[in-house]
Amino acid sequence: MSEIITAKSAGFCFGVRRAVETAFSIAGTGADAVTLGEIIHNPQVVDRLAAQGVRPVASPAGTKPGQTVVIRAHGVGAADMAALEGRQVVDCTCPFVAKVQRIAAEETAAGRLFLLAGDPDHPEAKGIVGHAKGPAYVFRNEDELKNLLNEFVQSDEISVSVAAQTTFNRIAWKNLQEIIEKHCTNAKIFDTICSATEERQQEAAEIAQKADFMVVVGGQESSNTQRLQEICSRFCKTILAESKRELDKNEILRHNVIGVTAGASTPADIIKEVLKTMSEILENQGEELSFAELFEQSQSAEKLYTGKRVKGIVTTVTPSEIHVDIGAKQAGIVPASEISDTGTAQIEKGEEIELIVLKVNDQEGIVTLSKKRVDAEASYDAICKAYEEQATLTGTVTDVIKGGVLVACGSLKVFIPASLASDRRMEDLSALLQKEVAFKVIEINDRRRRAVGSVKAVLQEARKAKQEEFWAKVEIGQVYQGEVKSLTSYGAFVDLGGVDGMIHITELSWTRIRTPEEVVKVGDQVEVYIKDIDPEKKKISLGYKKTEDNPWAVFTKDYPIGTVTPVRIVSITAFGAFAQVIPGVDGLIHISQIANERIAKVSDKVAVGDVVDAKIIDVDYDKHKVSLSIREALTGNEEAVEPASEYASDVAGIEGVTIE
């Protein structure tokens, strides 16, 4: 009797299942809908959709106003999406394909040459290149890659980014990577082969090495199905069958071990139909095995293999584990460590839960299961969706590790690099511990099921929104409360809420200061007003000094001409001395007004720092000039004595001093 080995991973992958279920759901509503291209590369699925009224169209031009347009799992180019503006669009692009589309757009927008390993005639490859914003090329093999590198990459001055079609052959991709790394030391290489594709390829190779004949079930146009056929053909004779009609009875009968696998776009009923037909061929030769037994064996094996999802009813709950009935002969056990971080506390008897098989022990009749891993996969799916849609997620910082922090998001932890943990440099990341943060997923590692996030991206988006709102409303004279963000030798920068403005050092104080630190410090909350705006350069000048604090306003009010007041000598010149009346207002005491008698040197009578009584004898309010007299304060004589002629040349032209 021939042995048939069925691949456990055969059938729809996540992206295809989502696209097909969405399309049939829309068809079930009776909506006027079309798919842009065949929803997947499987003729049976396409025909079934058409029978329900949802037919494929070749281009956006084939759609009509009011129609719902379903985007195929392979995705489409940016031009096609733009052409559908105004239509009701349901995007069923596989998240892994959408990731490559984003890479193509971002890398070419950055001025890099984009190369894609794949089939240039395949719709997925066309759609990916259709998102590029610069030069992008597709290559099938080593020769085509070398030709592209020789033509476009003559030196390291040209930056190159390389990715692969999601269904590309993993072994071939590794060989191509070596060539790329050898020719381009500055190349950015993105691992974009779908994890489901890789799993199928690896399992198909393992089965083909045991079998002497392989049947790959799937559409002739399906890229991932073609890759499976290529891989299996290296080990044994392999055929590609779209349905049972492609099966050759004689081929089935002449081989002892037959392997069966299927592409990611092959429906389960087509796989069952092929298995049933093979079973009937063998039965007609007098064997006892029926299709029902064959398929049941296949299904039983699937229920027991490591990584399989199952549903179970909780029968017993203990502090250390729970027992579940999964509909198999083995007893299902979930250790407390595989339930959740809180153990069995939230699980109740009779509850139905979804689980993943960790280990099958047929000798002891036990299946070890995990609920935590199901939750982790759900969290990972949510993270992938957020990555695809560029949505914002929230989570709690649980760990500070080398190079960054870990943020709990559902049942997974997302790594946030230190440089992306804030929009400002942080020396001590422990300040973020146990704090809830908003972040965006910027990178997904499908093979390791890990994600990298950025808090900085969310903060920058929020800041940009605040900036747009600020510039839409700002006017000269408006008053704001802000935080001093940084200090320089020439002023202080203040955060007004998403926008920075600068207080020049001369605007910080009415008195002369050497550094801004004399008035404000980083972190201070200050009240400022808009002094000037440059919308084109996005620059804002801020005022900080209050009019009521202006020393000249105080002086004008409290120190009229004729007032005698103590003043402090601040500097001495050949023609007189300057004295401070109040902080911010200095006056000149001409040499002729220092004493009642003529003096040769000002320093003979006063020194810097001396406090003396002086009379205000003249004020130029426009030019902020004050004339003082010690002499009149001493004598009480209100009429100034003429300066001696020998002083006349010293003071000629000096502002604030009049010589008669």
C-alpha positions in Angstrom: 0.0 0.0 0.0 1.3 3.5 -0.9 2.0 5.9 1.9 0.6 9.4 1.6 2.3 12.2 3.6 0.2 15.4 3.8 1.8 18.7 4.7 0.5 20.3 7.9 0.9 23.8 6.6 -0.9 23.3 3.3 -3.7 25.7 2.4 -4.6 29.3 2.9 -2.2 31.6 4.7 -3.3 34.5 6.8 -3.2 37.1 4.1 -5.1 35.0 1.5 -7.7 33.8 4.0 -8.4 37.4 5.0 -8.8 38.5 1.4 -11.0 35.6 0.4 -13.2 35.9 3.5 -13.6 39.6 3.0 -14.5 39.2 -0.7 -17.1 36.5 -0.1 -18.5 38.5 2.8 -19.0 41.5 0.5 -20.5 39.2 -2.2 -23.0 37.9 0.5 -24.4 41.4 1.0 -25.4 41.6 -2.6 -23.4 44.7 -3.1 -22.3 45.8 -6.6 -18.7 44.9 -6.3 -15.6 43.9 -8.4 -12.1 42.8 -7.6 -9.2 44.7 -9.1 -7.5 41.7 -10.7 -8.1 38.2 -9.5 -8.5 38.2 -5.7 -5.9 35.4 -5.5 -4.3 33.1 -8.0 -6.8 30.3 -7.8 -9.3 29.8 -10.6 -11.8 27.9 -8.5 -12.1 30.8 -5.9 -12.2 33.4 -8.7 -15.1 31.4 -10.4 -17.0 31.0 -7.2 -16.8 34.8 -6.5 -17.9 35.5 -10.1 -20.9 33.2 -9.6 -21.9 35.4 -6.7 -21.6 38.5 -8.8 -18.1 39.7 -7.9 -16.0 39.6 -11.0 -12.4 40.7 -11.6 -11.6 43.8 -13.6 -8.2 44.4 -15.2 -7.8 48.1 -14.3 -9.5 51.0 -12.4 -11.0 52.0 -15.8 -13.1 48.9 -15.6 -14.9 50.1 -12.4 -18.1 52.1 -12.3 -19.2 54.9 -10.0 -20.9 53.5 -6.9 -19.2 50.1 -7.1 -17.3 48.6 -4.3 -13.7 47.8 -5.4 -11.9 45.0 -3.6 -8.1 45.3 -3.8 -6.5 41.8 -4.4 -4.2 40.1 -1.8 -1.3 40.9 -4.1 -1.9 44.6 -3.8 -1.8 47.3 -6.6 0.5 50.2 -7.4 0.0 53.7 -6.1 -1.2 55.0 -9.5 -4.1 52.5 -9.4 -5.0 53.5 -5.9 -5.0 57.1 -6.9 -7.2 56.3 -9.9 -9.8 54.8 -7.5 -10.3 58.0 -5.6 -14.0 58.5 -5.0 -14.8 54.8 -5.2 -15.7 52.6 -2.2 -12.4 50.7 -1.8 -11.8 47.7 0.4 -8.1 47.0 0.6 -7.3 43.3 1.0 -3.6 43.7 0.3 -1.7 41.1 2.4 0.0 43.0 5.3 3.4 41.4 4.4 3.0 42.7 0.8 1.9 46.1 2.1 5.2 46.2 4.1 7.3 45.7 1.0 5.3 48.4 -0.8 6.1 50.9 2.1 9.8 49.9 1.9 9.8 50.6 -1.8 8.2 54.0 -1.3 10.3 55.1 1.6 13.7 53.9 0.3 13.2 55.5 -3.2 11.9 58.7 -1.6 15.2 58.8 0.3 17.0 58.7 -3.0 18.1 55.1 -2.9 17.9 52.6 -5.9 15.4 49.9 -5.1 15.8 46.3 -6.4 13.2 43.6 -5.9 13.9 39.9 -6.2 10.8 38.4 -7.9 8.9 37.9 -11.1 8.5 41.2 -13.0 5.3 40.0 -14.5 3.7 39.0 -11.2 1.0 41.4 -9.9 2.6 41.5 -6.5 5.9 42.7 -7.9 4.2 45.2 -10.2 2.3 46.6 -7.3 5.4 46.9 -5.1 7.4 48.7 -7.9 4.3 50.8 -8.5 4.8 52.4 -5.0 8.4 53.4 -5.7 9.1 57.2 -5.9 12.3 56.7 -7.8 14.2 54.1 -9.8 13.1 50.5 -9.1 13.8 47.3 -10.9 12.8 43.6 -10.5 15.3 40.7 -11.1 14.5 37.0 -11.3 17.9 35.4 -10.7 21.7 35.9 -10.2 22.4 36.9 -13.9 19.7 39.6 -13.9 20.9 40.9 -10.5 24.5 41.1 -11.7 23.4 42.9 -14.9 21.5 45.5 -12.8 24.4 46.0 -10.4 26.9 46.4 -13.3 24.6 48.9 -15.1 23.6 51.1 -12.1 26.0 50.5 -9.3 29.5 51.5 -10.2 30.6 52.6 -6.8 29.5 52.9 -3.2 28.3 56.5 -4.0 25.0 55.0 -5.2 22.9 53.7 -2.3 21.0 50.5 -2.9 18.0 49.0 -1.1 17.0 45.4 -1.8 13.9 43.3 -0.9 12.2 40.2 -2.1 8.7 39.3 -3.3 7.0 37.7 -0.3 6.8 34.3 -2.1 10.4 34.2 -3.4 12.5 31.1 -2.9 14.3 31.3 0.4 17.3 29.3 -0.7 17.7 31.4 -3.9 17.3 34.6 -1.8 20.2 33.6 0.5 22.4 33.2 -2.6 21.4 36.5 -4.0 22.1 38.3 -0.7 25.7 37.1 -0.8 26.1 38.7 -4.3 24.5 41.9 -3.2 26.7 42.2 -0.1 29.8 41.5 -2.2 29.0 44.2 -4.8 27.4 46.8 -2.5 29.0 47.3 0.9 26.4 50.0 1.7 23.3 48.1 0.6 20.3 47.9 2.8 18.8 44.4 2.6 15.2 43.8 3.8 14.1 40.3 4.7 10.5 40.4 3.3 9.8 36.7 2.5 6.6 35.8 4.2 7.0 33.6 7.3 4.1 31.4 6.1 5.8 31.0 2.7 9.1 30.0 4.4 7.3 27.5 6.6 5.6 25.9 3.6 8.8 25.8 1.6 10.8 24.2 4.4 8.1 21.6 5.1 7.7 20.8 1.4 11.4 20.2 1.1 11.4 17.8 4.1 8.5 15.8 2.7 10.0 15.7 -0.8 13.2 14.1 0.6 11.1 11.3 2.1 8.8 10.8 -0.9 9.4 9.5 -4.4 6.5 11.5 -5.9 5.1 14.9 -4.9 1.8 16.5 -5.7 1.6 20.3 -5.3 -2.0 21.5 -5.3 -2.7 25.0 -6.4 -3.2 27.5 -9.3 -0.9 27.4 -12.3 -0.4 31.2 -11.9 0.3 31.1 -8.2 3.8 32.2 -7.5 4.1 30.5 -4.1 2.7 27.3 -5.6 5.3 27.4 -8.4 8.1 27.9 -5.8 6.9 24.8 -3.9 7.0 22.8 -7.2 10.6 24.1 -7.8 11.7 23.1 -4.4 10.2 19.6 -4.4 11.5 18.9 -7.9 15.0 18.9 -6.5 14.3 15.8 -4.5 11.8 13.8 -6.4 9.4 13.8 -9.4 6.8 16.6 -8.8 3.6 17.7 -10.5 1.5 20.8 -10.0 -2.3 20.0 -9.9 -5.0 22.7 -9.9 -7.6 20.0 -9.1 -8.2 16.3 -9.1 -8.4 16.4 -12.9 -4.6 16.8 -13.2 -4.0 13.5 -11.3 -2.5 10.6 -13.2 -3.8 7.3 -11.9 -0.7 5.4 -13.1 1.6 7.9 -11.4 -0.2 7.4 -8.2 0.0 3.6 -8.4 3.6 3.3 -9.3 5.0 5.2 -6.3 5.3 3.9 -2.7 5.6 7.2 -0.8 3.6 10.2 -2.1 3.8 13.7 -0.6 1.0 16.2 -0.9 1.4 20.0 -0.2 -0.5 23.0 -1.4 0.1 26.7 -2.1 -1.1 29.5 0.2 -3.9 30.3 -2.2 -5.4 26.8 -2.4 -8.8 26.2 -0.7 -9.1 23.4 1.8 -11.9 21.7 -0.2 -9.6 21.4 -3.3 -6.9 19.8 -1.1 -9.6 17.4 0.3 -10.8 16.6 -3.2 -7.3 15.7 -4.4 -6.8 13.5 -1.3 -10.1 11.8 -1.9 -9.3 11.1 -5.5 -5.9 9.6 -4.6 -7.7 7.5 -1.9 -10.2 6.1 -4.4 -7.4 5.3 -6.9 -5.7 3.2 -4.2 -9.0 1.6 -3.0 -9.7 0.4 -6.5 -6.6 -1.6 -6.2 -8.0 -3.6 -3.4 -6.6 -1.6 -0.5 -8.7 -0.9 2.6 -7.9 2.7 3.2 -10.8 5.1 2.4 -10.7 8.8 1.9 -12.6 9.4 5.2 -9.8 7.5 7.1 -7.1 9.2 5.1 -8.4 12.7 5.8 -9.3 11.9 9.4 -5.7 10.7 9.9 -4.5 13.9 8.3 -6.8 16.0 10.5 -5.8 14.1 13.7 -2.2 14.6 12.9 -2.8 18.3 12.5 -4.5 18.5 15.8 -1.5 17.1 17.5 1.4 18.8 15.8 3.4 21.4 17.7 2.1 24.9 16.8 -1.4 23.8 15.9 -4.3 26.0 17.1 -7.1 24.2 18.9 -10.2 25.1 21.0 -10.8 23.4 24.3 -13.3 23.4 27.2 -11.9 24.0 30.6 -12.7 20.9 32.8 -10.4 21.5 35.9 -8.7 24.5 37.3 -5.9 24.3 39.8 -3.3 26.8 41.0 -0.6 25.1 38.9 -2.5 24.1 35.7 -5.8 23.8 34.0 -7.2 20.7 32.2 -9.1 21.1 28.9 -11.0 18.9 26.6 -9.8 19.5 23.0 -11.8 16.7 21.4 -8.8 14.3 21.2 -7.9 11.0 22.9 -5.1 12.8 24.7 -5.7 14.9 27.8 -5.1 18.6 27.4 -3.0 20.4 30.0 -2.2 24.1 30.2 0.5 24.9 32.8 -0.1 28.1 34.8 3.0 29.7 33.2 1.4 29.2 29.8 -2.0 30.8 30.7 -1.1 34.4 31.4 1.1 36.5 33.7 -1.5 36.2 36.4 -1.7 32.4 36.2 -5.1 30.6 36.5 -6.8 33.4 38.4 -9.1 34.5 35.5 -9.9 31.1 34.0 -13.3 29.4 35.0 -14.5 25.8 34.6 -16.6 25.4 31.5 -15.0 28.3 29.6 -14.0 27.7 26.0 -10.5 29.0 25.2 -8.2 28.9 22.2 -4.9 27.2 22.6 -1.7 26.3 20.8 -0.1 22.8 21.0 3.3 22.9 22.6 4.1 19.2 22.9 2.4 15.9 22.2 3.2 12.9 24.4 1.4 9.9 23.0 3.0 7.5 25.5 1.5 9.4 28.4 -1.5 10.5 26.5 -1.0 14.2 27.2 -1.0 17.3 25.1 0.7 20.3 26.6 -0.9 23.5 25.5 -0.5 27.3 25.7 -3.0 30.1 26.0 -0.3 32.7 26.4 1.0 32.1 22.9 -2.4 32.5 21.4 -2.7 35.8 23.1 0.8 36.7 21.9 -0.2 35.9 18.3 -3.3 38.0 18.7 -1.2 40.8 20.0 1.3 40.3 17.2 -1.6 40.5 14.6 -2.7 43.7 16.2 0.8 45.1 16.1 1.1 44.0 12.4 -2.2 45.8 11.6 -1.0 48.9 13.4 2.2 48.8 11.4 0.3 48.4 8.2 -2.1 51.2 9.0 0.5 53.4 10.7 -1.8 53.5 13.7 -0.8 54.7 17.2 -0.6 52.1 20.0 -0.3 52.5 23.8 1.6 50.4 26.3 3.4 50.5 29.6 7.2 50.6 29.9 8.1 47.4 31.8 11.9 47.1 31.4 14.9 49.3 30.7 17.5 47.2 28.7 20.7 47.9 26.9 19.9 50.3 24.1 16.3 51.1 25.0 13.1 50.1 26.8 10.5 47.4 26.4 6.8 48.4 26.2 4.1 45.8 27.0 1.5 45.9 24.3 -1.1 43.2 24.9 0.8 39.9 25.4 3.9 41.1 23.6 6.7 43.5 24.4 7.8 46.0 21.8 11.4 47.3 21.8 11.8 51.1 21.7 15.4 52.2 21.0 16.8 54.9 23.3 17.0 57.4 20.5 13.3 56.9 19.8 12.0 56.8 23.4 11.5 60.6 23.4 11.7 63.6 21.1 14.5 64.9 23.4 17.7 63.3 24.5 17.2 61.2 27.6 20.3 60.2 29.7 18.3 58.1 32.2 15.6 55.9 30.6 14.5 54.6 34.0 12.4 57.7 34.3 10.0 56.0 31.9 9.5 52.9 33.9 5.8 52.0 34.6 4.7 54.9 32.5 2.1 54.6 29.7 3.5 55.7 26.4 2.0 56.1 22.9 4.1 54.8 20.1 4.1 53.7 16.4 5.5 50.4 15.1 8.3 51.2 12.7 9.7 47.7 12.0 8.4 44.1 12.1 10.6 41.0 12.2 8.2 38.3 10.9 10.6 35.4 11.5 11.3 36.3 15.1 7.8 37.9 15.6 9.3 41.0 17.1 8.6 44.6 16.7 10.4 47.9 17.0 8.5 51.0 18.0 9.0 54.8 18.2 7.6 57.1 20.9 9.4 59.9 19.1 7.3 59.5 16.0 4.1 60.0 17.9 5.5 63.0 19.8 6.7 64.5 16.5 3.3 64.0 14.9 1.6 65.7 17.9 4.1 68.5 17.8 3.5 69.0 14.0 -0.2 69.2 14.6 0.3 71.8 17.4 2.6 73.7 15.1 0.0 73.9 12.3 -2.6 75.0 14.8 -0.2 77.6 16.3 0.7 79.1 12.9 -3.0 79.3 11.9 -3.8 81.5 14.9 -0.7 83.4 16.0 -0.7 87.2 15.9 1.8 89.8 17.1 1.1 90.9 20.6 -0.5 87.6 21.8 0.6 86.5 25.2 1.7 82.9 25.9 2.8 80.7 28.8 5.9 78.8 27.8 8.8 76.7 29.1 12.4 77.7 28.7 13.8 74.9 26.5 17.4 76.0 26.0 19.8 78.9 26.6 22.5 80.3 24.3 24.9 83.2 24.7 22.5 85.5 22.7 19.1 84.5 24.2 16.6 81.9 25.5 14.5 79.5 23.5 11.0 79.0 24.8 8.6 76.2 23.9 5.2 77.7 23.3 3.5 74.4 22.8 4.9 72.7 19.7 6.7 75.8 18.4 9.8 77.5 19.7 10.4 81.2 20.0 13.5 83.2 21.0 13.9 85.9 23.6 16.9 87.9 22.7 19.3 88.7 25.6 18.4 92.3 25.2 14.7 91.5 25.8 15.3 89.5 29.0 16.0 92.5 31.2 15.8 96.3 31.2 19.3 96.3 32.7 22.4 95.1 31.0 23.1 91.4 31.6 26.0 89.2 30.5 24.2 85.9 30.1 20.6 84.8 29.9 21.2 82.6 33.0 21.1 85.8 35.1 17.3 86.0 34.4 16.0 82.5 33.5 16.9 78.8 33.7 16.0 75.8 31.6 12.6 74.5 32.7 11.3 77.9 34.0 7.7 78.7 33.1 7.6 82.2 31.7 5.0 84.6 30.3 6.1 86.0 27.0 4.4 87.9 24.1 4.8 87.7 20.3 7.1 90.6 19.3 7.7 89.6 15.6 6.9 86.7 13.3 8.6 85.4 10.1 6.1 82.9 8.7 8.3 81.9 5.8 11.3 81.0 8.0 9.1 79.9 10.8 10.9 82.2 13.3 9.3 84.0 16.2 10.8 86.8 18.3 9.5 87.0 21.8 9.2 89.8 24.3 9.7 89.2 28.0 10.3 92.6 29.6 7.2 94.3 31.0 6.5 97.9 30.2 5.6 98.6 33.8 9.1 97.4 34.8 10.8 99.8 32.4 13.4 101.8 34.5 12.6 104.9 32.4 9.0 104.6 33.3 9.9 104.5 36.9 12.4 107.3 36.5 10.0 109.5 34.6 7.3 109.1 37.3 9.5 109.4 40.4 12.5 111.6 39.5 11.5 115.0 37.9 14.1 117.6 37.0 15.3 119.3 40.2 15.3 116.1 42.3 18.3 115.6 44.6 19.0 111.9 45.0 21.8 109.5 46.0 23.7 108.1 42.9 26.5 105.6 42.5 29.5 106.3 40.4 29.8 103.6 37.8 32.5 104.9 35.5 34.9 107.8 35.1 36.0 109.6 31.9 38.3 112.7 31.2 35.2 114.9 30.9 33.1 113.6 33.8 31.6 110.7 35.7 28.7 108.4 34.9 26.4 107.6 37.8 23.5 105.2 38.3 20.3 106.9 39.4 18.3 103.7 39.6 19.1 100.3 38.0 18.8 100.8 34.2 19.1 104.7 34.3 22.5 106.3 34.3 23.3 110.0 34.2 26.4 112.1 33.3 28.0 114.4 35.9 30.2 116.8 33.8 33.6 117.6 35.3 32.3 121.2 35.7 29.5 119.8 38.0 31.7 117.7 40.2 32.7 120.4 42.7 32.3 124.1 43.4 35.9 124.7 42.4 37.7 123.9 39.2 39.3 120.5 39.2 41.9 119.0 36.9 40.9 115.3 37.2 37.5 113.8 38.0 39.2 111.1 40.0 40.6 113.7 42.4 37.0 114.0 43.7 35.1 110.7 43.1 35.9 107.1 42.5 33.9 104.2 41.0 31.6 102.8 43.6 31.2 106.1 45.5 27.6 107.0 46.5 27.1 110.8 46.3 24.1 113.2 46.3 23.4 114.6 42.9 20.8 116.9 41.4 18.9 116.1 38.2 19.5 119.2 36.1 18.3 118.0 32.7 16.6 115.1 31.0 16.3 114.1 27.3 13.3 111.7 27.5 13.5 110.8 23.8 17.2 109.9 23.9 17.1 108.6 27.4 19.9 111.0 28.5 20.2 112.5 32.1 22.5 115.3 33.3 23.4 115.4 36.9 25.2 117.8 39.2 27.0 117.2 42.5 27.9 120.9 42.6 24.2 122.0 42.7 23.3 119.4 45.3 26.0 120.8 47.5 25.2 124.5 47.0 21.5 124.3 46.4 22.1 126.8 43.5 19.6 126.0 40.8 21.6 127.8 38.1 24.4 125.8 36.6 27.8 127.5 36.4 29.2 127.8 33.0 31.9 125.2 32.3 35.3 126.8 32.0 36.5 127.4 28.4 39.3 124.9 28.9 36.6 122.1 29.3 34.7 123.1 26.2 36.7 121.0 23.7 36.3 117.9 26.0 32.6 117.9 26.0 31.8 119.2 22.5 29.5 116.8 20.7 28.8 114.7 23.7 25.1 113.7 23.8 23.2 115.0 26.8 25.7 117.8 27.5 25.0 121.3 26.3 27.7 124.0 26.2 26.6 127.6 26.1 
